Amino acid sequence: MDEEREKKNEKNGGSDMKKYCMIVKTESYSGISLWVDDDFDEDWDSPILKGVLKDFPIESRRSIIKSEEIDIINEGEDIKVDPKHYLTSDGVVKSITV
């Protein structure tokens, strides 16, 4: 067990850390405000409105609701991505310089 721990510490630069990965599901709602003619009366699924959704710049949309939740958590050596940040025990995220 001590030999395995030493190998693990060598991989982690001598520290007692492990890889931890969270897959996050993000959901957001945004608003698009437009001026239209008085006689404009399109259904919500009309080709005109679908075209607006496709072409209207995302950065010009007004954010209404944005939520995030953790979907999956994985930890250990089988994670193929090397983390670029360190989460301290008091909840502070620090950038790791490589």
N, C-alpha and C positions, 0 to 999 in steps of 0.2 A: 504494500500500500504506500509506504514512504517513497519507494522508487518511482511509482506511478505519479505521485504528487510532485516529485522533483522534476520529472519530465514535463509535466503540465506547467509548473512554474517557469521552466526554461522557455517554453513556448510563449508565455505571457510576460516575458521580460522580468521574471523573478517575482512577480506579484501573485497574490492569491485571488485572482479574478476568474470569472467564467463568462462565456458569451450568453447573451439573453436577447431574444428577438420577439417583437410584438408585431403582429399583422393588424393594421388598423383599418376599419371600415369608416369611410367618410361620406356623409350625406349632406347635401346643401340645397337650399331653395333660394332662388333669386328672382328679382322683379325686373321687368322690362317696361318702361313707360314710354309711350309714343303719342304724338298728336295724330288723329285720323279725321277723315271727313265725317260730317254728320250722318251720312247714309251708310257708313261702314258697319256691316253686320255679319261678320264671319263666324263660322263655328270654330270651336277650339281645335279641331283636327283638320282645318282647311289647309290646302297647299300653300296659301299665302302666309298663314301664321307659322306653318312648319318651316317655310323659307326664312322667316324672321328669326326663328330659333337657330337655324343653321348658320345664318350670316351675321347676326348681331354680335358684336364683340363682347366676350366674356367680361373683360375689365370694365365695360360700361354698364354692366348689370348691377343692380342694387342687391346686396346680400341681405336676406331676410332671416333665414334660419340656417345655422350650420352646426352639425353635430358629428362627434367622433366617438367611436367605441372600440374597445379592444376585442378583436374577433378570435385570434389565436395567439398563444404564447408558447415559445419553444426555448429551450436552453441546452447548453452543452457544446461539445466539440464538433458535433455533426453539422453545425451552422456554417455554411460556406462563406458568408460575408464577414469580413473583419470589421467590427464596430469602430467608428470614428469618435465615439463619445463614451464617457464614463458617468454612471449614475452613482453618486455618493449615498451613504446610508441615511443622510438627512434630506435626500430628495433633490440635491443640486446636480444639474447636468453639466459636465465639463467636457470641453473639446480635448481630444488626444492628439498631440503633435507626433507625427511619425518620423 
